[in-house]
Amino acid sequence: MRDSAPQTIHLADYTPPAYWVEDVHLTFRLAPTATRVLSRIRFVPNSDAPGRFFLHGEGLTLISAKINGAPVSPAFVEDGLTCAVPDGPFTWEAEVEINPQANTALEGLYRSGGMYCTQCEAEGFRKITYYPDRPDVMAPFTVRVEGSDPVLLSNGNPVAQGDGWAEWHDPWRKPAYLFALVAGDLVAHRDSFTTRSGKDVDLAIWVRKGDLHKCAFGMDALKRSMDWDERVYGREYDLDVFNIVAVDDFNAGAMENKGLNVFNASAVLASPDTATDANFERIESIIAHEYFHNWTGNRITCRDWFQLCLKEGLTVFRDQQFSADERSAPVKRIDDVLALRARQFREDNGPLAHPVRPESFVEINNFYTATVYEKGAELIGMLKRLVGDENYARALDLYFDRHDGEACTIEDWIAVFEETTGRDLSQFKTWYSQAGTPRLDMTDSFADGTYTLTFRQHTPATPGQPDKAPMVIPIAVGLLSPNGSECVPTTLLEMTKAEQSFTFEGLEEKPVPSILRGFSAPVIVTRKSDNAERAFLLAHDTDPFNRWEAGRALAKDALVRMVKEGAAPDAAFIDALGQVLADDTLDPAFRALVLHLPGQDDLAQTLFDAGVTPDPIAIYAACDSMADAIATTLESQLASLFDAMQVPGTYSPDAEAAGKRALANAALSLLSRRDNGARAQVQFDGADNMTQQLAGLGALIKQGKGDEALQAFYEQWHDDRLVLDKWFGLQCSLAKPDEAANVAMTLTAHPDFEWKNPNRFRSVLGALASNAAGFHHPSGAGYTVMADWLIKLDPVNPQTTARMITVFETWRRYDADRQALIAAELDRIANTPDLSRDTAEMVSRIRGA
């Protein structure tokens, strides 16, 4: 390993910077292998925290350095340099040389398909020039870009330009991680937006020339986001321009750099013929997310990286609110919870569990996790439920007014709510410091018209936290009469103790409880209930989330019995499913969600929690058998739905049309089991949009009828890199368990497998991991293929490697043979010479479980 004892950074050790920055001037003289970066930075000593002058720097060649115009010879130390400086304010000047072409890690300044671009969060700016690369050091930036590319972009407003150069000025103080630069032969899809105060803002999405027709939806999503943030949060945009750039090679989805958002091309480019409904929805959400960061992340940032959830959790919550308003709120809530359970609950339940605000880290890139983002957003939602909508709005106004231009902490965030509401939120803050998913056990009783609910909470031990304190848990509850009517509407119960009871009086008969409506807290309810009650809730619950939850519980119970006992598919469940599908008053998108069976990884965790060692092959067989039974029993109903949900006319990605396509395609997947793929072939051949074409192709692959369609799809789309990612991914994710590893190996040998591109790498290896039965095939071939490629990728792109290695995090839930196979691959990765710090930390945490 490169560093056998990497340094652990602790929240408790935070100290303010010894020097503040007043302003920054940067000049870039771009060249693919020898870019020169000239910096002129005005420093001021921090009288409250005196200390040595230190600048971060990594992989830089220092050409010259000056202080107040006089040459100096700095001392190079670990992670940067230091030198003697004057007692008062001074100006530091430096010239460094970097090699963007060789920067395959995609951090700092790098080349992607002939264009220059940057990614500086979390600690990439130190790969550009020497600087105090920490989020609490904020300053205005002036940037001059010199190069032969026709488009030269940076943060802020354009102030001057000429032949081969452009100057930009960002007047708003920002940390270095928000710096951005893009240069290339690009074209712009332009528009404008007028703020509510009358300010005109020029908008542009910059892309390669062949992608200009894929920008309209992204621009529309941006304008709707700007309008929504004004209406709902009172936040106006604050620069003259807002630029988005689509980049092919990008480790994440997008980056919120001030005024110049850099996007993974997959998160902004869309047209009906190349993007699915899910792609359109994802693009809408990510554009909103990055735009909302302008206030929750840029104007107000985090003091240190331990506070990452302060900007990310809040901004995820805001983009979830936006999507709920733009689309179906109940369906959005279900989708969010599905993602939370699939990623964050799994994280909380394994070796990578950590608090929403971690206490320590080795490599900060490894803490861009579902816990920080998705669970962080759940905490904001809980806080809003506890204080109410009006108090939430007042607290946010105070937060923006008080902390604009500052780098803040969770304590600053909680304080504005305490001031606004007069509440003591010290116990709520435990959610930020305590890892793990609370289990909420519920019992009930009824006597003399009084119904009593008793809750007991328990959070299992997690790494480094064996003992857990009781949490504040908002529990939204409704009560239904036996006739199906609602006798007690949604009521918010506030649980603060390890055990607590709540009573409802004046009831004529024992009600049926609807618990945790809207998924009011990120907990696992362990109450014992029977299928009769679940079927009742599926039929009658007025809360859409709990109605879906009841159907999911029915499905899981039936599938678990099939795996454990060899039971036949549950006819009662299938009958209940048919009743939901027949209810035309329900949103088609909601019915599509009900029709989807629980994921195989979800079922594996359910079995594990019940004390059963999960067998991925048995789970796969049970799901396959259940799908056959549903298709057989409900064939005529599914056929009618498939026909009724066809959307005539020109394609539109709006929620209503997308919901109908979702239900039709869910029906198609099942019907293909009965008609041997006949409908799927017709749909594939005649599709005029990617949603329908890909659904048809997927159904054909599942029935073993996809070879000709796959070849036709490739011939049609091999020149479109984003569509080709779908072609790669579909084959791996839908491969039969005993074929999955071989399919992945074959695809990695394909001429179009550009393994250094994160999207393409994930389209094969990520899809293999998502194929639970294939990845966990008892041969261990899936593990070997994954480890081989992670070892190969690590020296090229440590960040993507470290994030991908989480596919092994659940290894302790499986049988001894599978554990031994995975342990051997983890050890092989760990013992790879010169393993990156990113990957080494993740292997150590997973292997040490």
C-alpha positions in Angstrom: 0.0 0.0 0.0 1.2 3.6 -0.6 0.6 4.5 3.0 0.6 1.6 5.5 -0.5 3.9 8.3 -2.7 6.7 6.8 -3.5 9.5 9.1 -6.9 9.5 10.7 -8.6 13.0 10.9 -10.8 13.6 13.9 -13.7 16.1 14.3 -12.5 16.8 17.9 -9.2 18.0 16.6 -10.6 20.8 14.4 -8.8 24.1 14.7 -9.5 27.3 12.7 -7.0 28.2 10.0 -4.0 30.2 11.0 -4.4 32.5 7.9 -7.5 33.8 6.2 -7.6 34.6 2.4 -8.9 38.0 1.3 -8.8 37.4 -2.4 -7.5 35.1 -5.1 -6.2 35.8 -8.6 -5.5 32.8 -10.8 -4.1 32.6 -14.3 -4.2 29.4 -16.3 -2.0 28.9 -19.3 -3.6 25.7 -20.7 -1.5 23.0 -22.3 -2.5 19.3 -22.3 0.6 18.0 -20.6 2.1 21.2 -19.2 -0.5 23.7 -17.9 1.0 26.6 -15.9 -1.1 28.0 -13.0 -0.1 31.4 -11.6 -1.6 32.3 -8.3 -1.7 35.6 -6.4 -3.3 35.3 -3.0 -3.8 37.9 -0.3 -3.4 36.3 3.2 -4.3 37.8 6.6 -3.2 36.2 9.9 -6.0 34.8 12.0 -5.4 36.5 15.4 -7.7 34.0 17.1 -5.7 31.0 15.9 -2.1 31.8 15.4 0.0 29.0 13.8 2.4 28.2 11.0 1.7 29.1 7.3 0.8 26.0 5.4 -0.5 25.4 1.9 -1.8 22.1 0.6 -0.4 20.8 -2.6 -0.3 17.4 -4.4 1.5 16.4 -7.6 2.6 20.0 -8.4 5.9 21.2 -9.9 6.7 24.5 -8.3 8.4 26.9 -10.7 8.6 29.9 -8.5 7.2 31.4 -5.3 7.2 35.0 -3.9 6.0 36.8 -0.9 5.3 40.5 -1.4 7.2 40.3 -4.6 10.4 38.8 -3.2 11.4 35.3 -4.1 11.2 32.6 -1.4 12.2 29.0 -1.0 9.4 27.1 0.7 10.0 23.9 2.7 8.1 20.9 1.3 6.3 18.9 3.9 3.7 16.1 3.9 0.7 17.2 1.8 2.1 20.6 0.9 4.6 23.3 1.8 5.4 25.9 4.4 7.7 28.9 4.7 8.4 32.0 6.9 5.9 34.8 6.3 5.6 38.4 7.6 3.7 39.2 10.8 0.9 41.0 9.1 -1.0 40.7 5.8 1.0 39.7 2.8 0.6 38.5 -0.9 1.7 35.1 -1.9 2.5 34.4 -5.6 3.4 31.1 -7.1 3.7 29.4 -10.5 3.2 25.7 -10.8 3.0 23.2 -13.6 0.6 20.3 -13.8 -0.3 17.6 -16.4 -4.1 17.5 -17.0 -3.7 14.8 -19.7 -2.2 12.3 -17.2 -4.8 13.0 -14.5 -6.9 9.8 -14.8 -8.2 10.2 -11.2 -10.5 12.9 -12.5 -9.7 15.2 -9.5 -8.3 18.7 -9.9 -7.8 19.8 -13.5 -8.0 17.0 -16.1 -8.8 16.3 -19.7 -12.0 14.6 -20.9 -12.4 13.9 -24.6 -10.2 16.8 -25.6 -11.7 19.3 -23.2 -10.3 20.7 -19.9 -12.5 20.4 -16.8 -12.2 20.4 -13.0 -13.5 18.5 -10.0 -12.3 20.0 -6.7 -14.6 18.6 -4.1 -13.5 17.4 -1.7 -9.7 18.0 -1.9 -9.0 18.4 -5.6 -7.9 22.0 -5.6 -4.6 21.1 -4.1 -3.8 19.3 -7.3 -4.2 22.6 -9.2 -2.1 25.0 -7.1 -0.8 25.5 -3.5 -3.6 26.7 -1.3 -5.3 26.2 2.1 -7.6 23.6 0.7 -10.2 23.5 3.4 -13.9 24.6 3.3 -13.7 27.2 6.0 -11.2 29.3 4.0 -13.5 31.4 1.7 -12.6 34.2 -0.7 -13.7 35.9 -3.9 -11.9 34.6 -7.0 -10.7 36.3 -10.2 -9.6 33.9 -12.9 -7.9 34.4 -16.3 -8.0 31.5 -18.6 -5.6 31.4 -21.6 -5.8 28.7 -24.2 -6.5 27.8 -27.8 -10.0 26.4 -27.1 -12.9 28.6 -28.3 -14.8 28.3 -25.0 -13.1 29.3 -21.8 -15.3 29.2 -18.6 -14.8 29.7 -14.9 -16.9 30.7 -11.9 -18.9 33.9 -11.5 -19.5 36.6 -14.1 -17.5 37.1 -17.3 -15.6 40.4 -17.1 -13.3 40.5 -20.2 -12.3 38.3 -23.1 -10.1 38.4 -26.2 -8.5 36.2 -28.7 -7.3 33.1 -26.7 -8.2 34.4 -23.3 -11.2 35.1 -20.9 -11.4 36.6 -17.5 -14.1 35.7 -14.8 -14.8 37.2 -11.5 -16.9 35.6 -8.7 -17.7 38.3 -6.1 -19.1 35.8 -3.6 -16.7 34.3 -1.1 -16.3 30.6 -1.6 -14.0 27.7 -0.6 -11.6 26.2 -3.1 -13.7 23.1 -3.5 -16.2 25.2 -5.4 -13.7 26.4 -8.0 -14.3 25.3 -11.6 -12.7 25.7 -15.0 -13.8 24.3 -18.3 -12.2 24.9 -21.7 -13.1 23.2 -25.0 -14.7 23.2 -28.4 -18.3 23.5 -27.1 -21.6 24.8 -28.2 -24.4 26.3 -25.9 -28.1 25.8 -25.6 -29.0 29.3 -24.3 -32.0 30.7 -22.5 -32.6 33.3 -19.8 -34.5 33.7 -16.5 -35.8 36.8 -14.8 -35.7 36.7 -11.0 -38.6 38.0 -9.0 -36.7 41.2 -8.3 -36.3 41.8 -12.0 -32.7 40.6 -12.5 -32.1 39.0 -15.9 -29.8 35.9 -15.8 -28.2 34.4 -18.9 -28.4 30.6 -18.8 -26.4 28.1 -20.9 -25.8 24.4 -21.1 -22.5 23.7 -22.8 -22.1 20.5 -24.7 -20.2 18.9 -27.6 -21.6 19.8 -31.0 -23.4 16.5 -31.5 -25.3 16.8 -28.2 -27.1 20.2 -28.7 -30.4 18.5 -29.3 -30.3 16.8 -25.9 -30.4 20.0 -23.8 -34.0 21.3 -23.9 -35.3 19.3 -21.0 -32.3 20.1 -18.8 -32.8 23.8 -19.5 -36.5 23.5 -18.6 -35.7 21.7 -15.4 -33.2 24.5 -14.5 -35.7 27.2 -15.0 -38.4 25.4 -13.0 -35.8 24.9 -10.2 -35.0 28.6 -10.1 -38.7 29.5 -10.0 -39.4 26.9 -7.3 -36.5 28.1 -5.0 -37.9 31.6 -5.2 -41.5 30.6 -4.4 -40.8 28.0 -1.7 -37.6 29.1 0.0 -37.4 32.8 -1.1 -34.0 32.3 -2.6 -33.0 34.3 -5.7 -30.1 33.6 -8.0 -27.2 36.0 -7.4 -25.0 36.1 -10.5 -25.5 37.4 -14.1 -24.9 34.0 -15.6 -25.5 30.4 -14.8 -23.6 27.8 -16.8 -23.8 24.0 -16.9 -21.3 21.9 -18.8 -21.7 18.2 -19.8 -18.6 16.1 -19.3 -18.1 12.5 -20.3 -15.6 11.5 -17.7 -16.9 12.4 -14.2 -16.8 10.4 -11.0 -20.1 11.6 -9.6 -23.4 12.9 -11.0 -22.6 16.6 -11.0 -20.9 19.4 -9.0 -22.4 22.6 -7.8 -19.4 24.9 -8.4 -20.6 28.6 -8.1 -22.1 29.7 -11.3 -20.5 26.9 -13.3 -22.0 23.5 -12.6 -20.0 20.6 -14.1 -22.3 17.6 -14.9 -21.7 14.0 -15.8 -23.2 13.9 -19.3 -25.6 11.2 -18.2 -27.1 13.6 -15.7 -28.0 16.4 -18.1 -28.3 15.1 -21.7 -31.7 13.7 -22.7 -33.9 13.2 -25.8 -36.9 10.9 -26.1 -35.1 8.6 -28.4 -32.0 8.2 -26.2 -33.2 8.7 -22.6 -35.8 6.8 -20.6 -38.5 8.2 -18.3 -36.2 7.3 -15.4 -33.3 9.3 -17.0 -35.5 12.3 -17.4 -36.6 12.2 -13.8 -33.0 11.7 -12.6 -31.9 14.7 -14.7 -34.6 16.9 -13.3 -33.7 15.9 -9.8 -29.9 16.4 -10.2 -30.2 19.7 -11.9 -32.5 20.9 -9.1 -30.1 19.5 -6.5 -27.0 21.3 -7.9 -28.9 24.5 -8.4 -30.3 24.5 -4.9 -26.7 24.2 -3.6 -26.3 27.8 -4.6 -27.7 28.7 -1.2 -27.4 25.5 0.7 -23.8 24.7 0.1 -22.3 27.7 -1.7 -23.6 30.9 -0.1 -23.6 28.9 3.2 -21.0 26.1 3.2 -19.7 23.6 5.8 -16.9 24.5 8.2 -15.1 21.2 7.8 -15.8 18.0 5.9 -17.4 16.4 9.0 -20.3 18.8 8.4 -20.8 17.5 4.9 -24.4 16.5 5.7 -25.2 20.1 6.5 -25.1 21.0 2.8 -25.8 17.6 1.3 -28.6 16.3 3.5 -30.4 19.7 3.3 -30.0 20.0 -0.4 -31.2 16.4 -1.0 -34.3 17.2 1.1 -34.9 20.3 -1.0 -34.6 18.4 -4.3 -36.9 15.7 -3.0 -39.5 18.5 -2.2 -39.1 19.9 -5.6 -39.6 16.5 -7.4 -42.6 15.8 -5.1 -44.2 19.1 -6.2 -43.3 18.5 -9.9 -44.5 14.9 -10.0 -46.5 12.5 -7.8 -45.6 13.2 -4.2 -46.6 9.7 -2.9 -44.7 7.9 -5.7 -41.7 10.2 -5.1 -41.8 9.3 -1.4 -41.9 5.6 -2.1 -39.0 5.9 -4.6 -37.0 7.8 -2.0 -37.6 5.2 0.7 -36.7 2.4 -1.7 -33.4 4.1 -2.4 -32.8 4.7 1.4 -33.5 1.1 2.3 -31.5 -0.3 -0.6 -28.4 1.7 0.1 -28.4 3.4 3.5 -30.1 0.7 5.6 -27.6 -1.7 4.1 -24.8 0.7 5.1 -26.1 1.1 8.6 -26.3 -2.7 9.0 -22.8 -3.5 8.0 -19.1 -2.7 8.5 -19.4 0.7 6.8 -21.9 2.1 9.3 -21.2 5.6 10.4 -23.1 8.6 11.9 -24.6 11.2 9.6 -21.8 13.4 10.9 -18.8 11.2 11.3 -16.4 11.6 14.1 -13.3 10.7 12.0 -12.1 9.7 8.6 -9.0 8.7 6.7 -10.1 9.7 3.2 -13.0 12.1 3.0 -14.0 10.9 -0.5 -15.1 7.7 1.2 -17.8 9.5 3.2 -19.9 10.7 0.3 -22.3 8.0 1.3 -26.0 7.3 1.5 -25.8 8.0 5.2 -24.6 11.5 4.6 -26.9 12.2 1.7 -30.1 10.2 2.0 -30.2 9.7 5.8 -29.1 13.3 6.2 -32.2 14.3 4.1 -34.4 12.2 6.4 -33.2 14.1 9.4 -34.2 17.4 7.7 -37.7 15.9 7.0 -38.1 14.7 10.6 -37.1 18.1 11.9 -39.7 19.7 9.6 -42.4 17.4 10.9 -41.5 18.0 14.5 -41.5 21.8 14.3 -44.2 22.2 11.7 -44.1 23.9 8.3 -44.4 27.5 9.5 -41.6 27.1 12.0 -39.4 25.3 9.5 -39.8 28.3 7.1 -39.0 30.8 9.8 -35.9 28.8 10.9 -34.7 28.6 7.3 -35.1 32.4 6.8 -33.1 32.9 10.0 -30.4 30.4 8.8 -30.0 32.2 5.5 -29.9 35.7 7.1 -27.5 34.8 9.9 -25.0 32.6 8.1 -24.9 34.0 4.5 -21.2 33.9 3.5 -20.2 31.6 6.3 -18.9 28.1 6.8 -21.2 26.5 9.4 -21.7 23.4 11.6 -24.6 21.2 12.6 -24.7 23.2 15.9 -25.3 26.4 13.9 -28.1 24.6 12.0 -29.8 23.2 15.1 -29.5 26.6 16.9 -31.7 28.5 14.5 -34.5 25.9 15.1 -34.1 26.2 18.8 -34.3 30.0 18.6 -37.3 30.0 16.3 -39.3 27.4 18.2 -38.1 27.7 21.8 -37.5 23.9 21.8 -34.6 22.0 23.2 -33.3 19.9 20.3 -30.3 18.4 22.1 -31.8 14.9 21.9 -32.7 15.3 18.3 -29.0 16.1 17.6 -28.2 12.5 18.6 -29.4 11.5 15.1 -26.3 13.3 13.7 -23.9 11.5 16.1 -25.3 8.0 16.4 -25.0 5.4 13.7 -27.4 2.7 12.9 -31.1 2.2 12.0 -33.4 2.2 15.1 -35.7 -0.8 15.4 -39.2 0.2 16.5 -41.2 -2.6 18.1 -44.9 -1.9 18.6 -47.7 -3.6 20.5 -51.3 -2.5 21.0 -54.2 -3.1 23.2 -57.9 -2.1 23.4 -60.2 -1.9 26.4 -63.3 0.2 27.2 -63.0 2.4 24.2 -59.3 3.2 24.8 -56.7 2.1 22.3 -53.1 2.0 23.4 -50.0 1.9 21.3 -46.7 1.0 23.0 -43.4 1.5 21.3 -40.0 0.2 22.2 -36.9 1.5 20.4 -33.6 -0.2 20.1 -30.6 0.6 17.8 -28.2 -2.3 17.2 -24.5 -1.8 17.9 -22.4 -0.5 15.0 -18.6 -0.2 14.6 -17.2 1.9 17.4 -20.6 2.5 19.0 -21.8 -0.6 21.0 -24.2 1.3 23.2 -27.0 3.5 21.9 -29.1 6.3 23.4 -32.9 6.7 22.8 -33.7 8.9 19.8 -36.4 11.4 19.1 -38.7 9.5 16.7 -41.7 11.3 15.0 -44.2 8.5 14.4 -47.1 9.5 12.1 -50.1 7.3 13.0 -53.6 6.9 11.6 -56.4 4.5 12.8 -58.9 2.7 10.6 -62.2 1.3 11.6 -62.9 -2.4 10.8 -65.2 -1.2 8.0 -62.2 0.6 6.3 -63.1 4.2 7.2 -60.6 6.4 9.0 -61.5 6.9 12.6 -58.4 8.9 13.6 -56.6 10.9 11.0 -52.9 11.2 10.8 -51.5 12.2 14.2 -47.8 12.8 14.9 -46.6 11.0 18.0 -43.2 12.1 19.4 -41.3 9.3 21.0 -38.4 10.3 23.2 -37.9 7.4 25.5 -36.7 3.8 25.1 -40.3 2.7 25.8 -43.4 4.9 25.5 -47.2 4.5 25.3 -49.8 6.6 23.6 -53.6 6.4 24.0 -56.6 7.1 21.8 -59.9 7.4 23.6 -63.6 7.3 22.6 -63.3 4.5 20.0 -66.3 2.1 19.5 -64.2 -0.9 18.5 -60.6 -1.9 18.1 -59.0 0.0 15.1 -56.4 -1.2 12.6 -53.3 0.9 13.1 -51.5 2.6 10.1 -48.0 3.1 11.6 -45.2 5.4 10.3 -47.3 7.1 7.7 -45.3 8.7 4.9 -42.3 6.9 6.4 -42.1 9.7 9.1 -38.7 8.4 10.4 -35.9 6.3 9.0 -36.5 3.3 11.3 -37.5 -0.4 10.9 -40.9 -1.3 12.4 -40.7 -4.8 13.8 -44.4 -5.1 14.9 -45.9 -8.5 14.4 -48.9 -8.4 12.1 -50.7 -11.0 9.9 -51.5 -11.1 6.3 -55.1 -10.4 6.8 -54.3 -7.0 8.4 -51.8 -6.3 5.6 -54.4 -7.1 3.0 -56.9 -4.8 4.8 -54.4 -1.9 4.8 -53.5 -2.5 1.1 -57.2 -2.2 0.3 -58.2 0.6 2.7 -55.3 2.7 4.0 -55.7 6.4 3.1 -52.0 6.9 3.3 -50.4 6.0 0.0 -47.0 5.1 1.4 -48.5 2.7 4.0 -50.8 1.2 1.4 -47.8 0.4 -0.8 -45.9 -0.8 2.3 -48.7 -3.2 3.1 -48.5 -4.7 -0.3 -44.7 -5.0 -0.1 -45.0 -6.7 3.3 -47.4 -9.2 1.8 -45.0 -9.9 -1.1 -42.0 -10.3 1.2 -43.9 -12.7 3.5 -44.9 -14.8 0.6 -41.4 -14.9 -0.9 -39.8 -15.6 2.4 -42.0 -18.6 2.9 -41.2 -19.8 -0.6 -37.5 -19.6 0.2 -37.6 -21.0 3.7 -40.3 -23.6 3.4 -40.6 -24.3 -0.3 -44.1 -22.9 -0.2 -46.1 -22.3 -3.3 -46.8 -18.7 -4.5 -49.4 -17.1 -2.2 -52.8 -17.0 -4.0 -54.1 -14.4 -1.5 -51.3 -12.1 -2.3 -51.8 -12.4 -6.0 -55.5 -11.8 -5.5 -54.8 -8.6 -3.5 -52.4 -7.5 -6.2 -55.1 -7.9 -8.8 -57.5 -5.7 -6.7 -54.9 -2.9 -6.6 -54.3 -3.2 -10.4 -58.0 -3.0 -11.0 -58.4 0.3 -9.1 -58.4 2.9 -11.8 -58.5 5.7 -9.2 -54.9 4.9 -8.3 -52.0 6.6 -10.0 -50.6 4.3 -12.7 -47.1 5.0 -11.4 -48.2 3.8 -7.9 -49.7 0.6 -9.3 -46.5 0.0 -11.2 -44.6 0.2 -7.9 -47.0 -2.2 -6.3 -46.5 -4.6 -9.2 -42.8 -4.8 -8.7 -41.6 -7.5 -6.3 -39.1 -6.6 -3.5 -35.5 -6.6 -4.6 -33.4 -9.8 -4.1 -30.9 -8.0 -2.0 -33.8 -6.7 0.2 -35.1 -10.2 0.6 -31.6 -11.4 1.5 -31.4 -8.8 4.3 -34.9 -9.7 5.5 -34.0 -13.4 5.8 -30.7 -12.5 7.5 -32.6 -10.3 10.0 -34.8 -13.3 10.7 -31.8 -15.4 11.6 -31.8 -17.3 8.2 -28.6 -17.4 6.1 -29.8 -16.1 2.7 -29.2 -18.2 -0.4 -29.2 -15.8 -3.4 -30.0 -18.7 -5.9 -33.0 -19.7 -3.8 -34.2 -16.1 -3.6 -33.8 -15.8 -7.4 -35.8 -18.9 -7.9 -38.6 -17.8 -5.6 -38.9 -14.4 -7.3 -39.0 -16.1 -10.7 -41.6 -18.5 -9.6 -43.7 -15.8 -8.0 -43.5 -13.7 -11.2 -44.6 -16.8 -13.2 -47.6 -17.2 -10.9 -48.6 -13.6 -11.1 -48.3 -13.7 -14.9 -50.4 -16.8 -15.1 -53.1 -15.8 -12.7 -53.5 -12.2 -13.8 -52.8 -12.6 -17.5 -56.0 -11.2 -18.8 -55.9 -8.3 -16.4 -52.3 -7.5 -17.3 -53.1 -7.7 -21.0 -56.0 -5.2 -20.5 -53.7 -2.9 -18.5 -51.0 -3.1 -21.1 -53.4 -2.0 -23.8 -55.1 0.6 -21.7 -51.8 2.3 -20.6 -50.4 2.9 -24.1 -49.7 6.6 -24.5 -50.7 7.9 -27.9 -49.1 10.8 -29.7 -45.7 12.5 -29.3 -43.6 11.4 -26.4 -43.6 13.5 -23.3 -41.6 12.9 -20.1 -44.3 14.4 -17.9 -45.4 12.4 -14.8 -48.8 11.3 -16.1 -47.4 9.8 -19.3 -44.4 8.3 -17.6 -46.7 6.7 -15.0 -48.7 5.0 -17.7 -45.6 3.7 -19.5 -44.3 2.4 -16.2 -47.4 0.4 -15.6 -47.6 -0.8 -19.2 -44.0 -1.9 -19.1 -44.4 -3.7 -15.7 -47.3 -5.6 -17.3 -45.2 -6.3 -20.4 -42.4 -7.9 -18.3 -44.9 -10.3 -16.8 -46.9 -10.9 -20.0 -43.7 -11.9 -21.8 -43.5 -15.0 -19.6 -46.9 -16.0 -21.2 -46.5 -15.0 -24.8 -42.8 -15.9 -25.2 -41.8 -12.3 -25.7 -44.2 -11.7 -28.6 -45.5 -8.3 -27.3 -42.0 -7.3 -26.3 -40.7 -7.9 -29.8 -43.5 -5.8 -31.3 -42.8 -3.0 -28.8 -39.1 -3.2 -29.4 -39.5 -3.1 -33.2 -41.9 -0.2 -33.2 -40.8 1.9 -30.3 -40.3 5.7 -31.0 -38.7 6.4 -27.6 -36.0 4.8 -25.4 -38.4 3.9 -22.5 -40.4 1.6 -24.7 -37.5 0.3 -26.7 -35.4 -0.6 -23.6 -38.4 -2.2 -21.9 -39.0 -4.4 -24.9 -35.3 -5.3 -25.1 -35.2 -6.2 -21.4 -38.3 -8.4 -21.6 -36.8 -10.2 -24.6 -33.5 -10.8 -22.7 -35.3 -12.2 -19.7 -37.1 -14.8 -22.0 -33.8 -15.8 -23.7 -35.0 -14.1 -26.9 -32.7 -11.1 -26.9 -29.8 -11.9 -29.1 -31.0 -10.5 -32.4 -32.6 -7.5 -30.6 -29.3 -6.8 -28.7 -27.4 -6.8 -32.0 -30.0 -4.5 -33.6 -29.8 -2.2 -30.7 -26.1 -2.0 -30.8 -26.0 -1.3 -34.5 -28.5 1.5 -34.0 -26.9 3.1 -31.0 -23.2 2.2 -31.0 -22.2 5.9 -31.7 -24.2 7.2 -28.7 -22.0 6.7 -25.6 -24.9 7.1 -23.0 -27.2 4.7 -24.8 -24.4 2.2 -25.2 -24.0 2.3 -21.4 -27.6 1.0 -21.2 -26.7 -1.8 -23.7 -23.8 -2.9 -21.5 -25.7 -2.6 -18.3 -28.9 -4.4 -19.3 -27.0 -7.6 -20.4 -25.2 -7.9 -17.0 -28.1 -7.0 -14.8 -30.5 -9.5 -16.5 -28.1 -12.4 -17.1 -29.0 -15.8 -15.6 -27.2 -16.5 -12.4 -24.8 -19.1 -13.8 -24.0 -16.9 -16.8 -23.6 -13.4 -15.2 -19.8 -13.6 -14.6 -19.1 -14.8 -18.1 -21.3 -12.1 -19.6 -19.4 -9.5 -17.7 -16.0 -10.9 -18.7 -17.2 -11.0 -22.4 -18.4 -7.4 -22.2 -15.1 -6.2 -20.6 -13.4 -7.6 -23.7 -15.7 -5.7 -26.1 -13.9 -2.9 -28.1 -16.4 -0.3 -26.7 -15.6 -1.1 -23.1 -13.8 2.1 -22.2 -12.9 1.0 -18.6 -11.3 4.3 -17.6 -14.6 6.1 -18.1 -16.6 5.8 -14.8 -20.0 5.5 -16.5 -18.9 2.6 -18.8 -17.1 0.9 -15.9 -20.2 1.0 -13.7 -22.4 -0.1 -16.6 -20.7 -3.5 -16.6 -19.2 -4.0 -13.1 -21.9 -2.1 -11.3 -24.6 -4.0 -13.2 -22.9 -7.3 -12.4 -23.1 -6.4 -8.7 -26.8 -5.5 -9.0 -27.5 -9.0 -10.3 -27.5 -10.5 -6.8 -27.8 -14.2 -7.8 -25.2 -13.8 -10.5 -22.7 -11.9 -8.4 -23.1 -14.2 -5.5 -23.1 -17.4 -7.6 -21.5 -20.2 -5.5 -18.7 -20.6 -8.0 -17.3 -17.2 -6.8 -16.7 -16.2 -10.4 -18.5 -12.9 -9.9 -16.3 -12.0 -7.0 -13.1 -12.8 -9.0 -14.2 -10.7 -12.0 -15.0 -7.8 -9.7 -11.7 -7.9 -7.8 -9.7 -8.2 -11.0 -11.2 -5.0 -12.4 -11.0 -3.1 -9.1 -7.3 -3.9 -8.8 -6.8 -2.7 -12.4 -8.8 0.5 -11.9 -7.4 1.6 -8.5 -4.1 3.1 -9.8 -6.1 4.9 -12.5 -9.1 6.1 -10.5 -9.0 5.5 -6.8 -12.2 7.3 -6.1 -14.4 5.2 -8.3 -12.6 2.0 -7.1 -13.3 2.8 -3.5 -16.9 3.5 -4.1 -17.4 0.3 -6.2 -15.8 -1.9 -3.5 -18.8 -1.4 -1.4 -20.4 -4.2 -3.4 -18.7 -6.5 -0.9 -20.0 -4.8 2.3 -22.8 -7.4 3.0 -20.4 -10.4 2.8 -20.9 -11.5 6.4 -24.6 -12.2 5.8 -23.9 -15.2 3.5 -22.8 -18.8 4.1 -19.3 -19.8 5.1 -18.3 -20.8 1.5 -19.2 -17.5 0.1 -17.6 -15.6 2.9 -14.4 -17.5 2.3 -14.5 -16.7 -1.4 -15.1 -13.0 -0.7 -12.5 -12.8 2.0 -9.9 -14.1 -0.3 -10.7 -11.5 -2.9 -10.7 -8.7 -0.3 -7.3 -9.9 0.9 -6.0 -10.0 -2.7 -7.1 -6.4 -3.2 -5.7 -5.3 0.2 -2.3 -6.9 -0.7 -2.0 -5.2 -4.1 1.2 -3.1 -4.2 0.7 0.6 -4.1 -3.0 0.4 -3.3 -4.5 3.9 -3.0 -5.4 5.3 0.4 -9.1 5.5 -0.8 -9.4 1.8 -1.5 -7.1 0.7 1.3 -9.4 2.3 3.9 -12.5 0.8 2.4 -11.0 -2.7 2.2 -9.9 -2.5 5.8 -13.3 -1.4 7.0 -15.2 -4.1 5.1 -12.7 -6.9 5.7 -12.6 -6.1 9.4 -16.3 -6.7 9.9 
